[in-house]
C-alpha cells in the first residue's frame, strides 16, 4: 500500500513512525506546507530505504487548502490512499483531492458542523460529516472507499461499539463514549495534549445526542455532567457532553436507543474554554492587528505549546473507550466498558511520541493495513462500524498496547469484575 499522509504535525508524524515498522506499507509520503516539518517526520521513520531504487519514506510539499495541490501530489507519488492528518477545517479540499486523484481516503475527524441558525441548543444544523455522506453515491460509483472518523475517538471507540454489538449484547440501550486521563504536563498551568484548534471546535459547539425516538438533537456545551470511573487506577472524573462524531456514526450501523460522547475535561479546563469564548478568542474570523489580519483562534493556538513537543514533560496515561449498557446474550442486564490505555512513558520510549498523539495515530495505521491486505474492504463513504471489528482489534494488539474490556456497574468497574482482552 502506498500512502500519502497530508499533515506532519503530532499525529501525522506519529503515524509515519508507527507505519514505517509495518511491511504492509510499501511507500509513505508525508507532506506539509512546511517542508521542514515533513522532513523531520521522515527522520522518525525506520526502514526509510526500500532497496528498490526509491526511498520508502519521503517528504513532500503540499498545500492542504488546495484540492489541486493534494490531487497532483497524490498522482506523483502514486498513492493508493490519502490519510488526512490535518485539522478538520482542511477536510473538504483533501477529501475532494483524494477523489480527483482516484485514491481511497481516511480521516480522523469528519467535515465540520454548522449550528442550527435559530435554535442551536435543541436542533442540529449541518451535522458533522453530512457533506461527506452526501458524496457517498459518487464515491461508490468510482469504487473508492472513504473511511471517515478513523482515529481513536472517533475510530477505536466505534470499532469497540461494533464489537460489543456483535459479541456481548443481545440488546443495546445506551452507548456512551467516555474519554479520560491522568496526564500531567510539568511546567504548564494550561497545556492541551491535543490540537487546541480542534479542542475548541468540538468542546464549544453544541453537543449532539442521539435517541431512537427523537433522532439527533443538541444541548448546551458541557451539559449532563456525570462521574465516570475510569479503569486501571485512573479513577473517577467528571465527564460532560461534547460534540463528537461517534454520536453521528454509531446509530447509522448499530441498533441502539441512546448515544452520547463525554470528555473528562476537568473544571479548570472547562473554565479556560469558557473564558476564551467570552473574550471571543475562539473565533476563526480574521481581525486586523497593526495591519496584519489573523484569526483569534490561530493566535491562541500559536501562544500555547505544541502538543507534539510536550512528551518529555508529560506523565500519566490516557484512556479512550466505549461504555455500553443493555442486555447480554442470555437476556440479563449488562454494563461494560471497552477501552485502550496508553502510558506516556511507554509511547515516548518506544516511538518518541506522546501518548495522546500516538494513540490517535496507531488507529489509522491499523485500519490502512487492513485495507492494504483486503481484510477491510468497502466502497463509498463509511464509518468504522461498517467494517468487521475483530481483525482490527487483533492487529491493534500487535502494536504493543492491548485493548481490554471490563464489566461495569453504575458507570464504575464492577467489584471483582472479569476483564476480557482481545
FITI-809269 format. One record per residue (C-alpha): residue number from 0; y, z, x. Coordinates in Angstrom, 1 decimal, always signed. Layout:
> NUM	Y	Z	X .
...
This chain:
> 0	+0.0	+0.0	+0.0 .
> 1	+3.4	-1.0	+1.3 .
> 2	+6.1	+1.4	+0.1 .
> 3	+9.9	+1.2	+0.2 .
> 4	+11.5	+4.7	+0.0 .
> 5	+15.1	+4.4	-1.3 .
> 6	+16.9	+7.5	+0.0 .
> 7	+16.3	+9.6	+3.1 .
> 8	+17.6	+12.9	+2.0 .
> 9	+15.4	+16.0	+1.9 .
> 10	+12.8	+14.7	-0.5 .
> 11	+12.7	+11.2	+0.9 .
> 12	+12.3	+12.4	+4.5 .
> 13	+9.6	+14.9	+3.4 .
> 14	+7.7	+12.0	+1.7 .
> 15	+7.7	+10.0	+4.9 .
> 16	+6.3	+12.9	+6.9 .
> 17	+3.6	+13.5	+4.3 .
> 18	+2.6	+9.9	+3.5 .
> 19	+2.5	+8.9	+7.2 .
> 20	-0.5	+11.2	+7.6 .
> 21	-2.5	+9.1	+5.0 .
> 22	-4.4	+6.0	+5.7 .
> 23	-3.7	+4.5	+2.3 .
> 24	-0.1	+3.8	+3.3 .
> 25	-0.2	+0.6	+5.2 .
> 26	+3.5	+0.4	+5.7 .
> 27	+6.5	+2.6	+4.9 .
> 28	+10.2	+1.5	+4.9 .
> 29	+12.6	+4.3	+4.4 .
> 30	+16.1	+3.1	+3.6 .
> 31	+19.5	+4.7	+3.1 .
> 32	+23.2	+3.7	+3.1 .
> 33	+23.4	+5.9	+6.2 .
> 34	+21.0	+4.1	+8.6 .
> 35	+21.1	+7.2	+10.9 .
> 36	+19.6	+9.4	+8.3 .
> 37	+16.8	+6.8	+7.7 .
> 38	+16.1	+6.7	+11.4 .
> 39	+15.9	+10.4	+11.5 .
> 40	+13.3	+10.4	+8.7 .
> 41	+11.2	+7.9	+10.7 .
> 42	+11.2	+10.4	+13.6 .
> 43	+9.4	+12.9	+11.4 .
> 44	+6.5	+10.5	+10.7 .
> 45	+3.2	+10.3	+12.5 .
> 46	+1.3	+7.1	+13.5 .
> 47	+4.5	+5.1	+13.5 .
> 48	+3.0	+2.1	+15.3 .
> 49	+0.4	+0.2	+13.3 .
> 50	-1.1	-1.6	+16.3 .
> 51	-0.9	-4.9	+14.3 .
> 52	+2.4	-6.2	+15.6 .
> 53	+4.7	-4.2	+13.4 .
> 54	+5.8	-0.6	+13.2 .
> 55	+4.0	+1.2	+10.4 .
> 56	+7.1	+3.3	+9.5 .
> 57	+10.6	+1.7	+9.8 .
> 58	+14.2	+2.5	+8.9 .
> 59	+16.5	+0.1	+7.0 .
> 60	+19.9	-0.1	+5.4 .
> 61	+20.2	-0.2	+1.6 .
> 62	+22.9	+0.3	-0.9 .
> 63	+21.2	+2.2	-3.7 .
> 64	+24.0	+1.5	-6.1 .
> 65	+23.4	-2.3	-5.8 .
> 66	+20.4	-3.8	-7.6 .
> 67	+20.5	-6.9	-5.4 .
> 68	+20.5	-4.8	-2.2 .
> 69	+17.4	-2.9	-3.4 .
> 70	+15.6	-6.1	-4.5 .
> 71	+16.5	-8.0	-1.3 .
> 72	+15.2	-5.3	+0.9 .
> 73	+12.0	-4.9	-1.2 .
> 74	+11.3	-8.6	-0.7 .
> 75	+12.0	-8.5	+3.0 .
> 76	+9.6	-5.5	+3.6 .
> 77	+7.0	-6.9	+1.2 .
> 78	+6.9	-3.7	-0.8 .
> 79	+4.2	-3.1	-3.4 .
> 80	+6.0	-0.1	-4.8 .
> 81	+9.5	+1.4	-4.6 .
> 82	+9.9	+5.2	-4.5 .
> 83	+13.3	+6.3	-5.8 .
> 84	+14.2	+9.3	-3.8 .
> 85	+17.9	+9.4	-4.8 .
> 86	+19.9	+11.4	-7.3 .
> 87	+19.3	+10.1	-10.8 .
> 88	+22.8	+8.6	-11.0 .
> 89	+21.3	+5.7	-8.9 .
> 90	+18.3	+5.2	-11.1 .
> 91	+19.4	+2.1	-13.0 .
> 92	+20.1	-0.2	-10.0 .
> 93	+16.9	+1.0	-8.2 .
> 94	+14.8	+0.6	-11.4 .
> 95	+16.2	-2.9	-12.0 .
> 96	+15.9	-3.8	-8.4 .
> 97	+12.2	-3.0	-8.4 .
> 98	+11.7	-5.1	-11.5 .
> 99	+13.6	-8.0	-10.0 .
> 100	+11.5	-7.9	-6.8 .
> 101	+8.3	-7.6	-8.7 .
> 102	+7.4	-4.1	-7.4 .
> 103	+5.9	-1.1	-9.1 .
> 104	+8.3	+1.8	-9.4 .
> 105	+8.1	+5.6	-9.1 .
> 106	+10.9	+8.1	-9.6 .
> 107	+11.1	+11.9	-9.7 .
> 108	+13.8	+12.2	-12.3 .
> 109	+14.4	+9.8	-15.2 .
> 110	+17.6	+8.0	-16.2 .
> 111	+20.3	+10.4	-17.1 .
> 112	+21.1	+11.5	-20.7 .
> 113	+24.3	+11.5	-22.7 .
> 114	+25.1	+14.4	-25.1 .
> 115	+25.5	+13.7	-28.8 .
> 116	+29.2	+12.8	-29.3 .
> 117	+29.9	+15.3	-32.2 .
> 118	+27.1	+17.8	-32.2 .
> 119	+25.8	+18.2	-28.6 .
> 120	+24.1	+21.6	-29.1 .
> 121	+22.0	+20.6	-32.0 .
> 122	+21.3	+16.9	-31.8 .
> 123	+20.2	+14.7	-29.0 .
> 124	+22.3	+11.8	-27.9 .
> 125	+20.8	+9.4	-25.4 .
> 126	+17.8	+11.3	-24.1 .
> 127	+16.5	+11.4	-20.6 .
> 128	+14.6	+8.2	-19.8 .
> 129	+15.5	+6.5	-23.1 .
> 130	+16.9	+3.5	-21.2 .
> 131	+13.7	+3.2	-19.2 .
> 132	+11.3	+3.4	-22.1 .
> 133	+13.3	+0.7	-23.8 .
> 134	+12.3	-1.5	-21.0 .
> 135	+8.5	-0.8	-21.4 .
> 136	+7.8	-4.2	-23.0 .
> 137	+9.2	-6.3	-20.2 .
> 138	+7.6	-4.2	-17.5 .
> 139	+4.3	-4.5	-19.4 .
> 140	+4.7	-8.3	-19.8 .
> 141	+5.2	-8.5	-16.0 .
> 142	+2.1	-6.5	-15.3 .
> 143	+4.2	-3.9	-13.4 .
> 144	+3.9	-0.1	-13.5 .
> 145	+7.0	+2.2	-13.7 .
> 146	+5.8	+5.7	-13.2 .
> 147	+8.7	+7.9	-14.3 .
> 148	+9.1	+11.7	-13.7 .
> 149	+6.6	+11.9	-10.9 .
> 150	+7.9	+14.8	-8.7 .
> 151	+6.9	+18.4	-9.0 .
> 152	+8.9	+19.1	-12.2 .
> 153	+8.6	+16.7	-13.8 .
> 154	+5.4	+15.4	-12.3 .
> 155	+2.9	+18.0	-11.3 .
> 156	+3.9	+20.0	-14.4 .
> 157	+3.0	+17.1	-16.6 .
> 158	-0.4	+16.5	-14.9 .
> 159	-1.1	+20.2	-15.4 .
> 160	-0.4	+19.9	-19.1 .
> 161	-2.7	+16.9	-19.4 .
> 162	-5.5	+18.8	-17.6 .
> 163	-5.1	+21.7	-19.9 .
> 164	-5.3	+19.4	-23.0 .
> 165	-8.3	+17.6	-21.6 .
> 166	-10.4	+20.6	-20.4 .
> 167	-9.1	+24.0	-21.5 .
> 168	-7.9	+23.8	-25.1 .
> 169	-9.0	+22.5	-28.5 .
> 170	-5.6	+23.0	-30.0 .
> 171	-2.2	+23.4	-28.2 .
> 172	+0.5	+25.3	-29.9 .
> 173	+3.1	+25.5	-27.1 .
> 174	+3.6	+24.1	-23.6 .
> 175	+6.3	+25.7	-21.5 .
> 176	+7.1	+24.5	-18.0 .
> 177	+8.2	+27.6	-16.0 .
> 178	+9.7	+27.4	-12.5 .
> 179	+10.4	+30.5	-10.4 .
> 180	+10.7	+31.5	-6.8 .
> 181	+11.3	+34.5	-4.5 .
> 182	+13.1	+32.4	-1.9 .
> 183	+15.9	+33.9	+0.1 .
> 184	+18.3	+31.9	+2.4 .
> 185	+19.7	+34.0	+5.2 .
> 186	+23.4	+33.9	+5.8 .
> 187	+24.5	+32.5	+2.5 .
> 188	+25.6	+34.1	-0.8 .
> 189	+25.0	+30.9	-2.6 .
> 190	+22.8	+28.1	-1.2 .
> 191	+20.8	+26.0	-3.7 .
> 192	+17.5	+24.9	-2.3 .
> 193	+17.6	+21.6	-4.1 .
> 194	+20.4	+19.0	-4.7 .
> 195	+23.3	+20.8	-6.3 .
> 196	+24.4	+17.5	-7.9 .
> 197	+21.1	+17.3	-9.8 .
> 198	+21.0	+21.0	-10.5 .
> 199	+24.5	+20.9	-12.1 .
> 200	+23.4	+17.9	-14.2 .
> 201	+20.2	+19.5	-15.6 .
> 202	+21.5	+23.0	-16.0 .
> 203	+24.8	+22.3	-17.7 .
> 204	+23.7	+19.5	-20.0 .
> 205	+22.4	+20.6	-23.5 .
> 206	+18.8	+21.7	-23.0 .
> 207	+16.3	+19.7	-25.1 .
> 208	+13.5	+21.4	-27.1 .
> 209	+10.6	+19.7	-28.9 .
> 210	+9.0	+20.9	-32.1 .
> 211	+6.5	+18.8	-34.0 .
> 212	+8.2	+19.1	-37.4 .
> 213	+11.7	+18.8	-36.1 .
> 214	+11.3	+16.4	-33.2 .
> 215	+13.7	+16.7	-30.2 .
> 216	+16.8	+18.8	-30.6 .
> 217	+19.2	+20.6	-28.3 .
> 218	+20.5	+24.1	-27.7 .
> 219	+23.3	+25.7	-25.7 .
> 220	+22.8	+25.9	-21.9 .
> 221	+20.8	+28.9	-20.7 .
> 222	+19.6	+29.6	-24.2 .
> 223	+16.4	+31.6	-25.3 .
> 224	+16.2	+33.9	-22.3 .
> 225	+12.7	+35.3	-21.7 .
> 226	+11.0	+37.3	-19.0 .
> 227	+8.1	+35.3	-17.4 .
> 228	+5.9	+36.9	-14.8 .
> 229	+5.0	+34.5	-12.0 .
> 230	+1.7	+34.9	-10.2 .
> 231	+0.8	+35.8	-6.6 .
> 232	+3.4	+38.6	-6.3 .
> 233	+6.5	+36.5	-7.1 .
> 234	+6.8	+38.7	-10.2 .
> 235	+8.9	+38.8	-13.4 .
> 236	+12.0	+36.6	-13.6 .
> 237	+14.4	+35.9	-16.5 .
> 238	+14.0	+32.2	-17.4 .
> 239	+16.3	+30.1	-19.6 .
> 240	+16.3	+26.7	-21.2 .
> 241	+17.4	+23.8	-19.0 .
> 242	+17.4	+20.1	-19.8 .
> 243	+14.3	+18.6	-18.2 .
> 244	+12.1	+15.5	-18.5 .
> 245	+8.8	+17.3	-19.4 .
> 246	+10.2	+18.1	-22.9 .
> 247	+10.7	+14.3	-23.4 .
> 248	+7.4	+13.2	-21.7 .
> 249	+4.7	+15.7	-22.8 .
> 250	+4.9	+15.1	-26.6 .
> 251	+4.6	+11.3	-26.1 .
> 252	+1.0	+11.7	-24.9 .
> 253	-0.2	+15.2	-25.8 .
> 254	-0.6	+16.7	-29.3 .
> 255	+1.5	+19.9	-29.2 .
> 256	+3.5	+22.0	-31.6 .
> 257	+6.4	+23.0	-29.2 .
> 258	+7.6	+22.1	-25.7 .
> 259	+10.2	+23.8	-23.5 .
> 260	+11.4	+23.9	-19.9 .
> 261	+12.8	+27.1	-18.5 .
> 262	+14.1	+28.0	-15.0 .
> 263	+14.1	+31.4	-13.4 .
> 264	+17.6	+30.9	-12.2 .
> 265	+18.9	+34.4	-11.9 .
> 266	+22.1	+35.9	-13.3 .
> 267	+24.2	+35.2	-10.1 .
> 268	+23.2	+31.5	-10.0 .
> 269	+24.0	+31.1	-13.7 .
> 270	+27.4	+32.7	-13.3 .
> 271	+28.3	+30.3	-10.4 .
> 272	+27.3	+27.3	-12.6 .
> 273	+29.4	+28.7	-15.5 .
> 274	+32.4	+29.2	-13.2 .
> 275	+32.1	+25.6	-11.8 .
> 276	+32.0	+24.3	-15.4 .
> 277	+35.0	+26.5	-16.4 .
> 278	+37.0	+25.1	-13.5 .
> 279	+35.8	+21.5	-14.3 .
> 280	+34.3	+21.2	-10.9 .
> 281	+31.2	+19.7	-12.4 .
> 282	+33.0	+16.5	-13.4 .
> 283	+31.9	+13.2	-11.9 .
> 284	+35.2	+11.5	-12.8 .
> 285	+37.3	+10.9	-9.6 .
> 286	+40.6	+12.8	-9.2 .
> 287	+43.2	+11.9	-6.8 .
> 288	+43.9	+14.4	-4.0 .
> 289	+46.6	+13.5	-1.4 .
> 290	+46.0	+9.8	-2.0 .
> 291	+42.2	+10.0	-1.9 .
> 292	+40.0	+9.7	-5.1 .
> 293	+36.9	+11.9	-5.1 .
> 294	+34.8	+13.4	-7.9 .
> 295	+34.9	+17.3	-8.1 .
> 296	+31.1	+17.4	-8.2 .
> 297	+30.9	+15.5	-4.9 .
> 298	+33.3	+17.9	-3.4 .
> 299	+31.1	+20.9	-4.5 .
> 300	+28.1	+19.1	-3.0 .
> 301	+29.9	+18.4	+0.3 .
> 302	+31.1	+22.0	+0.6 .
> 303	+27.6	+23.5	+0.2 .
> 304	+24.9	+23.4	+2.9 .
> 305	+22.4	+20.5	+2.8 .
> 306	+19.2	+21.9	+1.2 .
> 307	+17.1	+19.8	+3.6 .
> 308	+18.6	+21.8	+6.5 .
> 309	+18.0	+25.3	+5.2 .
> 310	+14.4	+25.6	+6.1 .
> 311	+14.8	+27.7	+9.2 .
> 312	+16.9	+30.2	+7.2 .
> 313	+14.6	+30.3	+4.2 .
> 314	+11.9	+32.9	+3.4 .
> 315	+9.5	+33.2	+0.5 .
> 316	+7.7	+30.9	-2.0 .
> 317	+8.4	+28.5	-4.7 .
> 318	+6.2	+28.3	-7.8 .
> 319	+6.1	+25.3	-10.2 .
> 320	+3.8	+25.5	-13.2 .
> 321	+2.9	+24.9	-16.9 .
> 322	+2.3	+27.7	-19.4 .
> 323	+0.0	+26.6	-22.3 .
> 324	-0.8	+28.6	-25.4 .
> 325	-3.3	+27.7	-28.2 .
> 326	-7.0	+27.8	-28.9 .
> 327	-9.7	+27.4	-26.3 .
> 328	-12.7	+25.1	-26.8 .
> 329	-14.5	+27.9	-28.8 .
> 330	-11.6	+28.4	-31.1 .
> 331	-10.4	+31.6	-29.6 .
> 332	-6.7	+32.3	-28.8 .
> 333	-5.8	+31.5	-25.2 .
> 334	-2.8	+31.5	-22.9 .
> 335	-2.9	+30.2	-19.3 .
> 336	-0.6	+29.2	-16.5 .
> 337	-1.5	+26.2	-14.2 .
> 338	+0.6	+26.4	-11.1 .
> 339	+1.3	+25.3	-7.5 .
> 340	+2.9	+27.8	-5.0 .
> 341	+4.2	+26.7	-1.6 .
> 342	+5.2	+29.2	+1.1 .
> 343	+8.3	+28.1	+3.1 .
> 344	+6.8	+29.4	+6.4 .
> 345	+3.8	+27.1	+5.9 .
> 346	+5.7	+23.9	+4.9 .
> 347	+8.1	+24.4	+7.9 .
> 348	+5.2	+25.0	+10.3 .
> 349	+3.1	+22.1	+9.1 .
> 350	+5.7	+19.5	+8.2 .
> 351	+9.1	+20.7	+9.3 .
> 352	+10.4	+20.6	+5.7 .
> 353	+11.4	+23.5	+3.5 .
> 354	+9.2	+24.4	+0.6 .
> 355	+11.1	+23.0	-2.4 .
> 356	+11.6	+19.5	-0.9 .
> 357	+8.0	+19.4	+0.5 .
> 358	+6.6	+20.5	-2.9 .
> 359	+8.6	+17.8	-4.7 .
> 360	+7.7	+15.1	-2.2 .
> 361	+4.0	+15.7	-2.0 .
> 362	+3.5	+14.8	-5.7 .
> 363	+4.7	+11.1	-5.5 .
> 364	+2.8	+10.9	-2.2 .
> 365	-0.4	+11.8	-4.1 .
> 366	+0.5	+9.5	-7.1 .
> 367	+1.2	+6.4	-4.9 .
> 368	-2.0	+6.9	-3.0 .
> 369	-3.9	+6.9	-6.3 .
> 370	-2.0	+3.7	-7.2 .
> 371	-3.0	+2.2	-3.9 .
> 372	-6.7	+2.9	-4.4 .
> 373	-6.6	+1.7	-8.1 .
> 374	-7.5	+5.2	-9.4 .
> 375	-4.2	+5.4	-11.3 .
> 376	-3.6	+2.1	-13.0 .
> 377	-1.3	+1.2	-15.9 .
> 378	+1.3	-1.3	-16.9 .
> 379	+4.7	-0.7	-18.4 .
> 380	+6.8	+2.5	-18.3 .
> 381	+4.5	+5.6	-18.3 .
> 382	+4.7	+9.3	-17.6 .
> 383	+2.2	+11.3	-15.6 .
> 384	+0.5	+12.5	-18.8 .
> 385	-0.7	+8.9	-19.5 .
> 386	-3.0	+9.0	-16.5 .
> 387	-6.2	+10.9	-15.7 .
> 388	-5.3	+14.3	-14.2 .
> 389	-8.5	+15.2	-12.3 .
> 390	-8.1	+12.6	-9.4 .
> 391	-4.5	+13.7	-8.9 .
> 392	-5.4	+17.4	-8.7 .
> 393	-8.4	+16.8	-6.4 .
> 394	-6.2	+14.8	-4.0 .
> 395	-3.4	+17.3	-4.1 .
> 396	-5.7	+19.9	-2.8 .
> 397	-6.3	+17.8	+0.3 .
> 398	-2.7	+18.3	+1.3 .
> 399	-3.1	+21.9	+2.3 .
> 400	-1.8	+23.8	-0.8 .
> 401	-4.2	+24.1	-3.7 .
> 402	-3.2	+24.2	-7.3 .
> 403	-4.5	+27.1	-9.4 .
> 404	-4.7	+28.3	-13.0 .
> 405	-5.0	+31.8	-14.4 .
> 406	-5.4	+33.5	-17.7 .
> 407	-2.2	+34.9	-19.2 .
> 408	-1.2	+37.4	-21.9 .
> 409	+2.3	+37.6	-23.3 .
> 410	+3.7	+35.4	-20.5 .
> 411	+2.2	+37.5	-17.7 .
> 412	-1.1	+37.4	-15.8 .
> 413	-3.8	+39.0	-17.9 .
> 414	-5.4	+42.1	-16.4 .
> 415	-8.4	+41.2	-14.3 .
> 416	-7.9	+37.6	-15.2 .
> 417	-10.2	+34.9	-14.0 .
> 418	-8.4	+32.3	-11.9 .
> 419	-9.6	+28.7	-11.6 .
> 420	-8.9	+26.2	-8.8 .
> 421	-9.2	+22.5	-8.7 .
